[in-house]
């Protein structure tokens, strides 16, 4: 059975930004134009994220480590908090489908992009009513518990 997961666990270092671009924007995994090793300073998306972070419009928090009890896969649990205008500009081309599956893009009630960060939605994805990867569920629960700090 397919399970939901948060996007993108482990996105705390430059090399982890490639999954963010692939999963959220639907980009390919072909980064040859950036050279080997990857020249992140030549990548427009990386420069945009760096500028947002430097301007205080993006903050990435490490929430802890998550271990999937079935596979023993370890994830670095993170929360990236964006200024709304910055998020809208960076993810204007939010993908609906990527190589790993379907992205939950719209909240059915209002048709706006994304799923609101509310107690009801956190419970929806962490209580077992939706099939969810354990690391993604842990990240949501920890982020909700510490939302006052994360959103300050």
N, C-alpha and C positions, 0 to 999 in steps of 0.2 A: 504494500500500500504506500502511495506517495505521502510524504509528510511535509508540512510547512517548515520553514527555517527563516531566521532573521537574516537580513542582508547587511552587511557581509561580516561574518564573524572573523576576527583577526585583522581587521583593517587598521592597524596601528602603525605600520611601517610602509615606506614607499612601495615595496614589492607586493604588498597586500592590496594596493590600490587597483591593480589590474583586475582582480575579481570584482571589485566594485564597479568598474567601468563595464565589464562583461555582463554582470548580472543586472545592473540597474539601467545601463544605457544600451545593452545588446551589442557591444563592440566585439570584434573577433579576438581570438587569442594570438593573432599574428602581430608581434611587436618588433619585427625585423628593422623597421625604419628607425627605431630608437637605439640600435646598435647592441653589442654584446660586450660586457654586461649592459643592461638597460640604462640608457642615458635619460633619467627621469626629467632632468632640466630641459630636455628637448620635447617633452610630452605636454601638450597644451592643457590637458585635464589635470595633471599633476601641478603645473604652474598655477592654475586657477584655484585648486584646493589649498596650495601653499599660501597664496595671496589672501584667501579667505581666512585662513588660520592666523596669519600675521596681522590682519586687520581686526581680529577678534570676532569674526563672523562665523567661525567654525571652531569647535572645541571637541577633542576626542578624549574620552575617558576609558580607562581600563577598569572593568568591573570584576575581573577575576578569571579563573580558569574553569572550563566546563569539560567534563569527561562523559562521553556517551557510554552508558553501562553495557550496551550490547556489542559495540565495536571497539571500545576503549580508545576511540579517537579523541584527541584533546583539542579544544578550541580556546583561543584567547577571546574572552567575552568583552566586547567594547560597546560603547554608545557614542555615536557622533551626533553632536547637537549643532544644527545650522541655524543661522538667522534665516527667516522665512524668504526674504528676497534673494539671498544667496542660494538657498536650496532651489528655488524656482528657476534661477538663471542657470545653475549647473545641471539640473536634471529636467530641463524643459523637454528633452527627448526621451523621457522615461519609457523603457521598453515594456511591452506587455508580455512577451515571451522571450526567453533566452535559451541557450544551449542546455541549461539545467532544468528548465521547467517554465511555469507560468508565474508571473509576478502579480501579487495582489496589489492592484494599482488604484482602485477607486472604492471609496466608502459608498455603499449602496444608498444610504440615506440622503446624501447631498451631492453625489456625483463628483466630488472634488478628488484630486489625486491623493493617494495614500490612505492609510487607516488611522483615524485619530488615536492619539495616545491617551486613552481613557481607562478607568478601572474596568469598565465593561469589556473593552476589547482585550486588555491584558488577561482578564479572566477567560475570555473566549478562547485565546490561544494557549493558555497554560493549565486549564482545568481538565483537559481531556475531551472537550466537546469538539475540538478540531485536532486532526492529526498533526503533531508538532514535534520537531527534533528537540531532544532534551536540552542541548546547549542553547538553542534559540529561546526555549521556554525559560531557562534560567536567566538569560540576558534580559528578557522582558520583565521578569519578576524583580530582579535586582535593580534595574533601571526604574521601575515603578516605585520600589521601596525608597530609592534615593532621588526621586524626581525633583525635590525642592533644591537639592544641591546641583544636580545636573542642569536644571533649567534656570539657575540663578545668574 
